[in-house]
Amino acid sequence: MKKEDLVTLVSERAAITKKEAGEALNTVLEGISFTLEKGDPISLIGFGGFKVVQRSAREGRNPSTGEKMQIPASKSVKFTPSKALKERVQ
């Protein structure tokens, strides 16, 4: 599903225009991004949670040459689905 498909779904289910649904979805996504940017976790009951995790520096290999290289430390976003979402998917 693409963002446009999600906007259409929200528009139909909430009986609002696609423009309003798009603005609402963009606001939610911006809120999630802003919260994660600050380093705070997000918990959506019945759906799951997002949190920022720190990846430590490590040694890797260049897949083209096989040469060893240092991979720097970085931050990433981790999503953990709720029990309800896991059960619904299965």
C-alpha positions in Angstrom: 0.0 0.0 0.0 1.3 3.4 -0.9 0.7 6.7 0.9 -1.9 7.7 -1.7 -3.8 4.4 -1.1 -3.8 5.1 2.7 -5.1 8.6 2.1 -8.0 7.2 0.0 -8.8 4.6 2.7 -8.8 7.2 5.5 -11.0 9.5 3.3 -13.5 6.8 2.7 -13.7 5.4 6.2 -13.8 8.8 8.0 -16.1 10.3 5.4 -13.8 13.3 4.7 -12.2 14.7 1.6 -9.0 13.3 0.3 -7.3 16.6 1.0 -8.4 16.5 4.6 -7.3 12.9 4.9 -3.9 13.8 3.4 -3.4 16.7 5.8 -4.3 14.5 8.7 -2.0 11.7 7.7 0.9 14.2 7.1 0.3 15.7 10.5 0.5 12.2 12.2 3.6 11.3 10.3 5.2 14.7 11.1 4.4 14.1 14.8 5.9 10.7 14.8 9.1 12.0 13.0 9.4 14.9 15.4 9.0 12.8 18.5 11.6 10.2 17.3 14.0 13.1 16.3 13.9 14.2 19.9 14.8 10.6 20.9 11.5 9.9 22.6 9.6 6.5 22.0 6.1 6.3 20.6 3.6 3.8 21.8 0.4 3.2 19.8 -1.8 0.8 21.8 -3.1 -2.0 19.6 -0.6 -1.3 16.8 2.9 -1.1 18.2 5.8 1.1 19.1 8.6 3.1 17.6 11.9 3.9 19.3 15.3 5.2 18.3 18.1 2.6 18.8 21.9 3.2 18.8 24.0 1.0 16.5 27.6 0.7 17.6 30.5 1.0 15.3 31.7 -2.2 13.8 33.9 -3.8 11.2 32.3 -4.9 7.9 33.3 -5.9 4.5 32.8 -4.2 1.1 30.6 -6.6 -0.8 32.2 -5.8 -4.1 35.9 -6.2 -3.1 35.7 -8.1 0.1 37.9 -5.4 1.7 37.5 -4.8 5.4 36.0 -1.4 6.4 34.8 0.4 9.4 31.1 1.0 9.7 30.5 4.1 11.9 28.1 4.2 14.8 24.6 5.4 13.8 21.0 5.7 15.0 18.1 3.8 13.6 14.4 3.5 14.2 13.0 0.2 15.5 9.3 -0.8 15.2 7.9 -3.4 17.6 4.4 -4.6 16.7 1.8 -5.1 19.4 0.5 -8.5 20.3 -2.8 -7.6 18.7 -1.2 -6.7 15.4 0.9 -9.8 15.4 -2.2 -11.9 15.9 -4.1 -10.1 13.2 -1.4 -10.6 10.6 -1.2 -14.3 11.3 
